[in-house]
Structures are given as structure tokens and as C-alpha cells.
């Protein structure tokens, strides 16, 4: 997803979290800017959100920053949960192949 699409998704999440109007206005401003700029830069929602948190508007207004920080906490939790699931999937025991058991049987018969 490009930056404009990620910002749109972030805006939807902020709306569902009942963010303040000034936060939504700031995100909307940056969405229109990103759409005008175009580009195909692919980045995560968390990275885009962190960039928004460094915007001058967020630095000046604590309510905007707090709305964005609350969403960052949620997204970071989701990212951590996905990482745990991925790690569990990678560390699960892998079943032995039929070839393994044939070779094992052949070794036992030779002994």
C-alpha cells in the first residue's frame, strides 16, 4: 500500500476510535497532500503514523498527539501479536517425510 492508502486507513481507524476533529482535519490535510504527490512508496501503517506524530501540528497540539499515540499503541500491539504468531508458526515441529522413515527402517535392517 502506498502512503495515501495507509493514511486513509489510519483516518478510518481514528474515526472508529472517536478521535478529536482537529486530529481528523490534520490527517485529512496530509491525505490530500499525499494524493497530490502520488508516488508508489510502500510502507507500513505504523511507520506512516509515526511520521504523522512528528508533524508540526501534532507537536503543537497535545490532543492530536494523544489521539495518534493511542492508535500507535493499538497498531504496535497488533504488530507484536503478528510477530508472535509468525514465530510460533516457524518454531512448530515439522512432520518427518515418508523418505525419512524409509531410510530409518533401512538403517535398522542393516544393523
N, C-alpha and C positions, 0 to 999 in steps of 0.2 A: 504494500500500500504506500502511496505517496503521502507527503506531509499534509496536504489539504484534506485527503480522506481520513487520515488519522485525527486531524483536528475536528472534523465533523463528528467522528465517533466520540471523541472526548467531550464535545459540546453536548451530545445526546446523553452521555453519562452524567455530566454536570447538571443537566436539566432534571434527570431522574433523581439526583441527589439534592434537589432543591437549592441549587447554587444561587447566590445573590445576582440581581440584574446587572450590576457593574462587571461581574466576572463573565457573564454570558456575552455582554457587549464587547469586552476585550477579546474574548475568543473569536467572536464573530468578525471583529476587525482583522484579526490575524488570518482567519479563514479566507476572507476576500483578498487579502494581500497574497496569500499562498496560491490561490487560484489564478490571480493575475500573473504571478511569477511563473506558474507552470512547473515544469521540472518533473523528473521521474525518480527523485531521490527516495529510496526505500529506507524506512527507519521504524522503530517500534513506537507504540503509543506512549510508553513510559519515557522514552527519550524526547519525544515531542513535548510531553507535559513538563519535563524538566527544563526544556528551553523556554516554555511559556512562563515558568516560575521565575526565570531570570529576566523577564521583560520589565521595562521601566514601570509600567502600570502596576505590576504585581509588587514591585519593590516599594512603591509609594503607598499602596493601599493594602492594609493587613487583611481585610475581608477577602479580597481577591486571592491573596497568597494563601490564606487559610483554606479557602474552597479548593484551590489547586493542590495544596498539601494533603488534604483529606482524600482526594481522588488518587494522589500518588501512593498513599498508604494502601489503598484498595488494590491498585494495579500491581504494586510491589508484592503484596500478599498472593495475588493470583500467579505472578511470575515465580515466586518461591514454591508454590504448590505444584505448578507445572514442572519445575526443576526436580522436585522430589519424585513426582510420578515418572519422569523420564529416567531418573537414576534407578528407581525400583524396577523399571522395565528392563534396563540394561543389566542389572545385577540379578535378575531372576535366573534360576537354574535352567540350563538348556538341555533338552532331552537328547539322549545318545541316539546316534543313527543306527540303522539296521546293519550297516557295514561294521560299526564298532563291535556289535555283539557277535557277528560272524567271525571277526578277527580274534576276539576274545575266546570264542569256542575253539577256533583252530589252534590257538596257543595252548589251551588246556589239553587238547588231544595230543599235541606234540610232547607234552611233559609227562 
